[in-house]
Amino acid sequence: MALELLLAVDGRDAYANLLLPRLIAQHHLAGRDAALATELSYGTLRGRGSYDAVLGICCDRDLSTLDPAVREVLRLGTHQLLATRIQPHAAVATSVNLIKEHAGQRPAGFVNAILRRVATRDMAGWLEIAAPAWDADPLGHFAVRFSHPRWIAEAFAAALGESSGAGLGPADLTETAAVLAADNDRPAVQLCAMPGLADQQELVAAGCEPARWSPFGAYLRDGDPAAVRAVAEGRAGVQDEASQLAAVALTRVPVDGPDGSWLDVCAGPGGKARLLAGLAARAGARLTAAEIREHRARLVAAAVQPAGSCRVVVADGTRPPWRPAAFDRVIADVPCSGLGALRRRPEARWRRTAADIAAIGGLQRGLLRTALDAARPGGVIAYVTCSPHLAETRDVLSDVLSERDDVAVLDAPAVLAEVPRLRCEDSGQYAQFWPHRHGTDAIFLALFRRR
Ligand SMILES: C[S@@+](CC[C@H](N)C(=O)[O-])C[C@H]1O[C@@H](n2cnc3c(N)ncnc32)[C@H](O)[C@@H]1O
């Protein structure tokens, strides 16, 4: 099953988190078998950067020229040898059998020989020769050790304020190393109760732990979220705690005058809209949730339906159908690279490129402009990304703010004062969550008031 998943991710651009449950059901796996299949496929996808560096030394052919099944069996075998307690002889023997089933006898000897070479050292031993020396090139070393593309390691270091100055050593990059390591951990499922229809106590009574900061949040350590009654009934949903807090922050800033009209400019699939719709119902306000893609707008409609105080519109947020200055509170949770949620999507780090970030920048700026224009004077605006990349956060904001004199930046970390260490390194008014600091996705939040 793990090989089938790896081949689908590599060859058909499948999403591992969507395909995995289907394959587990198709193969009738349960309990420990399902857990092992998940660990083998997710672990191999996450660790690909480290394993390919090792295989590059053990194999005299370029990995990209190998038959895909051979390449994936080698990665899967390397993961078992270097990162699990599976006995080396079992890891090699099952890999050889697997390639025989998939590609016949011919590549079996090759796989056997390469994996026997891999088995001659442990991971720490391989890192000494497969990764750049850590005092000479600490970022290059961390990229291989924690299995991330180098450009992502560089982007995290820049956002953490750890990349400036010549002659950086490993001691200057401790947080960068911590966030790269955190991306390889399995995150707990985080749930959010819909205000008015469920609460944290109900989720705790169903076996969850209360969330650290979100008053609506709870952590589900084990088991299927759909087995939690409030989730099954649409009165709660799966949502990262930092995403919950970004929506909560928008509603916490006081506004003078009317406060009955709220807007979510990019609402699909409806996580923040669900929470905002519940909060709007409680506050006597009405949420308008916009989404450009029809099928995602349907997901938003299903998510907010229980609150009953929401209008969902299919609309291009860069050409809005609503009147300007019509809303008291506006959130733009813009499409982004998703570099803040690499823990949840094991293959995502290999799919994204630095060029994707540049390509999406125009849309991010356009949607922020719409959000600012949509707020009435005195109204509040939130700009949110699920990425800490400075090109998607600080640079978008500085470009758009430099065009206008009708926007005041608010102190977002002060609005979420209960959460420690949120202040962005170089732009202190903005908030940045981090997996290694907060146990959440790396969500970025900026708050503004329209003058
Ligand atoms: C980061 S997601 C929003 C996540 C959502 N706020 C939540 O909490 O579930 C960005 C959404 O913006 C939508 N989108 C992309 N371009 C858009 C546009 N021009 N106008 C409105 N929505 C757009 C995408 O389809 C996607 O669903």
The ligand as an ORCA input file, in Angstrom:
! r2SCAN-3c Opt
* xyz 0 1
  C      -6.255     29.887      1.992
  S      -7.760     29.445      1.278
  C      -8.907     30.076      2.432
  C      -9.111     29.175      3.614
  C     -10.359     29.510      4.409
  N     -10.374     30.887      4.849
  C     -10.535     28.593      5.613
  O     -10.243     28.994      6.737
  O     -10.993     27.455      5.405
  C      -7.923     30.560     -0.038
  C      -9.215     30.404     -0.837
  O      -9.276     31.500     -1.740
  C      -9.913     31.065     -2.924
  N      -9.599     32.063     -3.977
  C      -8.560     32.054     -4.855
  N      -8.643     33.135     -5.649
  C      -9.737     33.838     -5.270
  C     -10.340     35.038     -5.711
  N      -9.824     35.731     -6.721
  N     -11.466     35.451     -5.089
  C     -12.003     34.745     -4.056
  N     -11.469     33.593     -3.602
  C     -10.343     33.147     -4.191
  C      -9.333     29.694     -3.129
  O     -10.159     28.934     -3.994
  C      -9.294     29.159     -1.705
  O     -10.458     28.451     -1.415
*
